[in-house]
Amino acid sequence: MITFTAVSAAAYYVVLIENWPLFSYGPAVGEWTLFNHGASDGPTMYWYGWIVTSAIVAVVIAALVSLLADRTNRWLWSGFAWLVPLGAIAAIFHLLGGYFTH
């Protein structure tokens, strides 16, 4: 569960920056489309697709890590756990940097 949480946050950041939704939704016309296609009319919501895409990536990576956990626990330093929150803080600064520099 911990691996899923960390990987989903990192995957969400990449999916958001690259705009890779699995699907998109146009609420004005009630239209669902696959991948990054805009709705035929009105605004398009990508958030749902970003969440599903990052969750799929996190499930796959967490499953692989759980299979390899016994082998990697022996040589991984526990201090690497600090990389996740530090990376999350750096990602937030990157995403919100435009609000503070303009």
C-alpha positions, 0 to 999 in steps of 0.5 A: 500500500505504501508503494502504491501511494508513493508511485501514484503521486509520482505517476500523477505528476508525470501524467499531469505534466504530459497530459496523458489521460486515459479518457476525458469528459465533456460535461456540457454534452455528456461526452466521454472520449478515450485519451486526450480528445476534446469534447465536441462542445464546451470545456473538457475535463481531464482530471478523471482520466489522469487519476485512472491513468496514474492508478493503473501505473501505480498498481502495476509498479506496486505489484512488481515491487511486491514481487521483488521486495524480498530481494531488494530489502537487503541492499536498499538503504532506508534513508531513501524513504526521504526521497518521496516527500522531498520529490513531492515538495519539489514537484509542488514548487514546480507546478505552482512556480508560475503563481509566485514568479509572475 
